[in-house]
Amino acid sequence: MPIPEEFSTAAIEAASADAFVPYQAFLASGEPYRSMISSNPWMRPPRAKDPLEWGQGWYYDTTVGRKHPDWQDVALPVATKDLRQLRQDLFTWGYCLIEDGLSAAQCARIRSRVVDQAAAERALGIAHVSPEQQHVWSLVNKGPDFPGLLEHDPEVVQAGPMIETLLDETLGAGWNHYSFLANISYPDCHPQGLHQDQSAIAPFRSLEAPVLVNTIYILQDVNEHNGGTLIIPGSHRVQAEGPVYGALPRAINLEARAGSVLIMDGRTLHGGAVNRSGALRYILTNSVVKPWLKQQESFLLGLSPEVLARASDKFLWRCGMQSTSVRNMVEGYGYFGSGQVADPNGSLVHVRRAMDAGSYVHTGQLSMDSLQGVDLAALGLTRIQAAHETYRNENYQSRLAGISAR
């Protein structure tokens, strides 16, 4: 059957020449970073092979807030256990610091595990190393404490309930984990470019509230010498003039003691700093997001079977293993899922476990002419439907019979 000429590649190209394409300029704008760097040349990150320059005013050549000439007289956030103050700091400055969020024993245990894991990955030649940092990904598979950090279990992170409260209040309940990794700054590493962690939605902006919040576990004292994270305080509330950003305040290094927990608004400009010490610097970063934002780390595929076997309903929920009509369905399973903890109508762990066992058979092409050859008991979807979907009740059967009779 001939295809109408209007649908041909040549016709589409001709109709697209000088055409009105309303969103092209916006999507290709490069914002927010294009105007930020244009208006603030000191923000331009060095290329990987460029030597770092000191005394030239670059964003990475800075110090902690109490020493910085622009910030030393400003009451920036300090570590505290006062929840009211933490809320205010997070809202005003785009970050807050929980004092002793990890106990000394918790911090030492987690740091020891990360140090050993990172060293082993380097020794085997499988480490993820960039000009800025070594990253240890899929951290949740690499030690018994890590799932507990994602659950905010007080046995693993003593400030867990407080962290969870701040996340719920900032993002709304029902968020998912976006990623969880170790960030290891090595001596004389390059700085990261200053960025917003919710850049996945750029050039769209969320002016009312963030769609991502970061929890950063500080595993040793950090400062301007060993790579304390670069932050521009209050940058989450900087408004562009139309699509263009103007002058920004200068960055500082984070100063925090081991065991502190940094909560940071996903719109806050920050970046990994230069480590000018002779030792490695260790922190953990756990980003959480609104559930409609695609996860950076695919927990659905990446969780090991061993971790999956021990996983609680809360852990699975937070890792995005609940499907609904608008996200993560598998062969239609999850359309009636509520997205709530342990809802059997959308619990993707059942699909993953069947796939791990090699027993998940996809529903392929079917025909009324060959129904006798279909082995319903072998299909992965029908087994999950029979075992878990609670909505397939008498009302469903009645609707199904009514449609089939027409």
Secondary structure, DSSP 8 states (H G I E B T S, - for coil): ----GGGSHHHHHHHHTT---TTHHHHTS-TTHHHHHHH-GGG----TTS---SSS--TTS--BTTT-TTTTTS-----B--HHHHHHHHHHHSEEEETTSS-HHHHHHHHHHHHHHHHHHHHTT--EE-SS-EEE-SGGGS-THHHHHHHT-TTT-TTHHHHHHHHHHHH-SS-EEEEEEEEEE-BT------B-TTGGGTT---SSS-SEEEEEEE-S-B-TTTT--EE-TTGGG---BTTB-------EE--B-TT-EEEEETTS-EE---B-SSS-EEEEEEEEE-TTS--SS-HHHHS-HHHHHH--HHHHHHTT-B-BTTB--BTTBTTT-B-STT-TTSBTHHHHHHHHTT--B------GGGGGG--GGGBHHHHHHHHH-TT-SHHHHHHHHHHHT-
